[in-house]
Amino acid sequence: MSAVVLATRNTGKIAELSQMLEGFQLEVKGLDDFPEIGEIEETGVTFEENARIKAKTVAEATGLVAVADDSGLEVDALDGAPGVYSARYSGEDATDEKNNAKLLDALSGVPTERRTARFRCVMLAYAPGGEELAASGAWEGHIGEAPRGTNGFGYDPLFVDADSGKHSAELSSQQKNARSHRGKALRQLLADWPAFWAKVSA
């Protein structure tokens, strides 16, 4: 069985992506399988640049195809913030709880109709030989007044899905994968995967 490396230590993300890659007979590894790689600094100013930095670093270090995603939350009332800084929105020692608290504080007094937002994801596969495959997806919704639900991670308790009216953290993993920015990006990536895989494994 061939292996690909997901360039993340986020166990929630690895579980989510492994589930979606099941049909491809690929062993999915995470960065915890390669402790020698260490932290990868995300110095890009776009989601695509950060995904490429991570995937290229991991592919060159392991000799395996690496898949990285960079994703974040864009809130219209905050001019697209937190954007690429979503994971560290509340500072260097950011946690999901601190990030969510800062977001609610920033939107204090903003009415529901102006709390529109989307999760955006760019997913990029990079082969040691330099070939790459990129895909993207967006999930529209708005920011709720208070957290709800216990599934998911990050801003899931605050993000309200435009279609169902439910908070992301109230959705099952199957419901979330069907709607989410990451699910959409991965489905696009998987649609183009056979041609990419044929090229890089030839």
Secondary structure as a PSIPRED ss2 file (coil, helix, strand):
# PSIPRED VFORMAT (PSIPRED V4.0)

   1 M C   1.000  0.000  0.000
   2 S E   0.000  0.000  1.000
   3 A E   0.000  0.000  1.000
   4 V E   0.000  0.000  1.000
   5 V E   0.000  0.000  1.000
   6 L E   0.000  0.000  1.000
   7 A C   1.000  0.000  0.000
   8 T C   1.000  0.000  0.000
   9 R C   1.000  0.000  0.000
  10 N C   1.000  0.000  0.000
  11 T H   0.000  1.000  0.000
  12 G H   0.000  1.000  0.000
  13 K H   0.000  1.000  0.000
  14 I H   0.000  1.000  0.000
  15 A H   0.000  1.000  0.000
  16 E H   0.000  1.000  0.000
  17 L H   0.000  1.000  0.000
  18 S H   0.000  1.000  0.000
  19 Q H   0.000  1.000  0.000
  20 M H   0.000  1.000  0.000
  21 L C   1.000  0.000  0.000
  22 E H   0.000  1.000  0.000
  23 G H   0.000  1.000  0.000
  24 F H   0.000  1.000  0.000
  25 Q C   1.000  0.000  0.000
  26 L E   0.000  0.000  1.000
  27 E E   0.000  0.000  1.000
  28 V E   0.000  0.000  1.000
  29 K E   0.000  0.000  1.000
  30 G C   1.000  0.000  0.000
  31 L H   0.000  1.000  0.000
  32 D H   0.000  1.000  0.000
  33 D H   0.000  1.000  0.000
  34 F C   1.000  0.000  0.000
  35 P H   0.000  1.000  0.000
  36 E H   0.000  1.000  0.000
  37 I H   0.000  1.000  0.000
  38 G C   1.000  0.000  0.000
  39 E C   1.000  0.000  0.000
  40 I C   1.000  0.000  0.000
  41 E C   1.000  0.000  0.000
  42 E C   1.000  0.000  0.000
  43 T C   1.000  0.000  0.000
  44 G C   1.000  0.000  0.000
  45 V C   1.000  0.000  0.000
  46 T C   1.000  0.000  0.000
  47 F H   0.000  1.000  0.000
  48 E H   0.000  1.000  0.000
  49 E H   0.000  1.000  0.000
  50 N H   0.000  1.000  0.000
  51 A H   0.000  1.000  0.000
  52 R H   0.000  1.000  0.000
  53 I H   0.000  1.000  0.000
  54 K H   0.000  1.000  0.000
  55 A H   0.000  1.000  0.000
  56 K H   0.000  1.000  0.000
  57 T H   0.000  1.000  0.000
  58 V H   0.000  1.000  0.000
  59 A H   0.000  1.000  0.000
  60 E H   0.000  1.000  0.000
  61 A H   0.000  1.000  0.000
  62 T H   0.000  1.000  0.000
  63 G C   1.000  0.000  0.000
  64 L C   1.000  0.000  0.000
  65 V E   0.000  0.000  1.000
  66 A E   0.000  0.000  1.000
  67 V E   0.000  0.000  1.000
  68 A E   0.000  0.000  1.000
  69 D E   0.000  0.000  1.000
  70 D E   0.000  0.000  1.000
  71 S E   0.000  0.000  1.000
  72 G E   0.000  0.000  1.000
  73 L E   0.000  0.000  1.000
  74 E E   0.000  0.000  1.000
  75 V E   0.000  0.000  1.000
  76 D H   0.000  1.000  0.000
  77 A H   0.000  1.000  0.000
  78 L H   0.000  1.000  0.000
  79 D C   1.000  0.000  0.000
  80 G C   1.000  0.000  0.000
  81 A C   1.000  0.000  0.000
  82 P E   0.000  0.000  1.000
  83 G H   0.000  1.000  0.000
  84 V H   0.000  1.000  0.000
  85 Y H   0.000  1.000  0.000
  86 S H   0.000  1.000  0.000
  87 A H   0.000  1.000  0.000
  88 R H   0.000  1.000  0.000
  89 Y C   1.000  0.000  0.000
  90 S C   1.000  0.000  0.000
  91 G C   1.000  0.000  0.000
  92 E C   1.000  0.000  0.000
  93 D C   1.000  0.000  0.000
  94 A C   1.000  0.000  0.000
  95 T C   1.000  0.000  0.000
  96 D H   0.000  1.000  0.000
  97 E H   0.000  1.000  0.000
  98 K H   0.000  1.000  0.000
  99 N H   0.000  1.000  0.000
 100 N H   0.000  1.000  0.000
 101 A H   0.000  1.000  0.000
 102 K H   0.000  1.000  0.000
 103 L H   0.000  1.000  0.000
 104 L H   0.000  1.000  0.000
 105 D H   0.000  1.000  0.000
 106 A H   0.000  1.000  0.000
 107 L C   1.000  0.000  0.000
 108 S C   1.000  0.000  0.000
 109 G C   1.000  0.000  0.000
 110 V C   1.000  0.000  0.000
 111 P C   1.000  0.000  0.000
 112 T H   0.000  1.000  0.000
 113 E H   0.000  1.000  0.000
 114 R H   0.000  1.000  0.000
 115 R C   1.000  0.000  0.000
 116 T E   0.000  0.000  1.000
 117 A E   0.000  0.000  1.000
 118 R E   0.000  0.000  1.000
 119 F E   0.000  0.000  1.000
 120 R E   0.000  0.000  1.000
 121 C E   0.000  0.000  1.000
 122 V E   0.000  0.000  1.000
 123 M E   0.000  0.000  1.000
 124 L E   0.000  0.000  1.000
 125 A E   0.000  0.000  1.000
 126 Y E   0.000  0.000  1.000
 127 A C   1.000  0.000  0.000
 128 P C   1.000  0.000  0.000
 129 G C   1.000  0.000  0.000
 130 G C   1.000  0.000  0.000
 131 E C   1.000  0.000  0.000
 132 E E   0.000  0.000  1.000
 133 L E   0.000  0.000  1.000
 134 A E   0.000  0.000  1.000
 135 A E   0.000  0.000  1.000
 136 S E   0.000  0.000  1.000
 137 G E   0.000  0.000  1.000
 138 A E   0.000  0.000  1.000
 139 W E   0.000  0.000  1.000
 140 E E   0.000  0.000  1.000
 141 G E   0.000  0.000  1.000
 142 H E   0.000  0.000  1.000
 143 I E   0.000  0.000  1.000
 144 G C   1.000  0.000  0.000
 145 E C   1.000  0.000  0.000
 146 A C   1.000  0.000  0.000
 147 P C   1.000  0.000  0.000
 148 R C   1.000  0.000  0.000
 149 G C   1.000  0.000  0.000
 150 T C   1.000  0.000  0.000
 151 N C   1.000  0.000  0.000
 152 G C   1.000  0.000  0.000
 153 F C   1.000  0.000  0.000
 154 G C   1.000  0.000  0.000
 155 Y C   1.000  0.000  0.000
 156 D C   1.000  0.000  0.000
 157 P C   1.000  0.000  0.000
 158 L C   1.000  0.000  0.000
 159 F E   0.000  0.000  1.000
 160 V E   0.000  0.000  1.000
 161 D E   0.000  0.000  1.000
 162 A C   1.000  0.000  0.000
 163 D C   1.000  0.000  0.000
 164 S C   1.000  0.000  0.000
 165 G C   1.000  0.000  0.000
 166 K C   1.000  0.000  0.000
 167 H E   0.000  0.000  1.000
 168 S H   0.000  1.000  0.000
 169 A H   0.000  1.000  0.000
 170 E H   0.000  1.000  0.000
 171 L C   1.000  0.000  0.000
 172 S C   1.000  0.000  0.000
 173 S H   0.000  1.000  0.000
 174 Q H   0.000  1.000  0.000
 175 Q H   0.000  1.000  0.000
 176 K H   0.000  1.000  0.000
 177 N H   0.000  1.000  0.000
 178 A H   0.000  1.000  0.000
 179 R H   0.000  1.000  0.000
 180 S C   1.000  0.000  0.000
 181 H H   0.000  1.000  0.000
 182 R H   0.000  1.000  0.000
 183 G H   0.000  1.000  0.000
 184 K H   0.000  1.000  0.000
 185 A H   0.000  1.000  0.000
 186 L H   0.000  1.000  0.000
 187 R H   0.000  1.000  0.000
 188 Q H   0.000  1.000  0.000
 189 L H   0.000  1.000  0.000
 190 L H   0.000  1.000  0.000
 191 A H   0.000  1.000  0.000
 192 D H   0.000  1.000  0.000
 193 W H   0.000  1.000  0.000
 194 P H   0.000  1.000  0.000
 195 A H   0.000  1.000  0.000
 196 F H   0.000  1.000  0.000
 197 W H   0.000  1.000  0.000
 198 A H   0.000  1.000  0.000
 199 K H   0.000  1.000  0.000
 200 V H   0.000  1.000  0.000
 201 S C   1.000  0.000  0.000
 202 A C   1.000  0.000  0.000
